[in-house]
Amino acid sequence: IDYYKQRILIAIKANFQENVYAKNIGINWLQIFSEKVSQDRIISELRKVILKDSETLAVTSLEIVNFNRDNRKLTVKFQVISKYGNLNLLEDL
């Protein structure tokens, strides 16, 4: 489950198309922090990236705990069901 957790965190922390070997992984963080992107859209983008992982079965909860666009700080809390079991995370992105 640790490998799965690391893979999910790398995927959501990566900038979209940053990795030449995995261009479809990541989130456009520059756009999220520089434009007035709604929190609903941020949650939607995070959910899409988490669900792209083949070992993710479901995202049961996902919420923004703290979002400060000026300081580029985002804290999210989410619960995922993977083929390895349940995973609860509170992460600063």
N, C-alpha and C positions, 0 to 999 in steps of 0.2 A: 504493500500500500504506500510505502514511502516513495518508491519510484513513480507511482501514479501521481501522488501529491506534487512531487517536484515537476513532473511533466506539465501538469495543469497550471502551476504557478508560472513556469517559464512561458507557457502559451499566452497567459493573460497579461504578463508583464512586458512581453515583446511588442515592439512597434510593428504595425502591419507592413509586410513585405520587406522587413529589415533583414531577414535571414535568406540568403540566396538559395539555400537548400530546402527551405520550407516557406515559400512566399505567401501561402494561404493562411499562415498562423499569425496571430497577434491582433492588436487593436490600434486604430489610428489615434494614439494618445495626443499627438500634436493638435489635431482637430478638436478633440474633447476638451483640452485645457485652454485652447486659444479662442474657441467660438462658444456661443451660448447653446451648448448641447444640453438637452434636458436629461434629468436623472433617469427617466424612463428609457431613453435611448441608450444611456450608458449601461443600464442593467440588461437591456436587450443585447447589446454588443458582447458583454461579458458572458451572458447565457449562451450565445451562439458559439463563442470560442470554447467554452467548457464542453458543450455538447458535440463539438467536432471530434473530440477524442473518442476513439472507438471503444474504449473501456468504460466510458460514462454511460450509465443507464438512465439517469434522471437528475435534474437539478430540482431539489425539493423546496429550497428557499434561497433567496438572494436579495440582499438589501445593502444600501449604502448607509454606512454608519457615520461617516464624516466626508465632506467634500469641500475643499477650499481651492477654487480655481486660481486665485492669486498666488498661492504658495505651491501649487501643483501637488496637492496632497489629496489622496483618495483612500479611504478605508472601507473595505467591503467585508461583509459576513455572509457566508454561504454554506449550504449543506448539499452534498452530492451523494448519490447512490452510484457506486461503481461495481464492477464485477468482483471487487475485493471486499466490498462492504460499504458502510456509511463513512463519510468524511465530513467533518465540521471544521471550517477555517475562518479565521479573522485575520485579514491581511491588509497591510499598507501597500498601496500600488504607486 
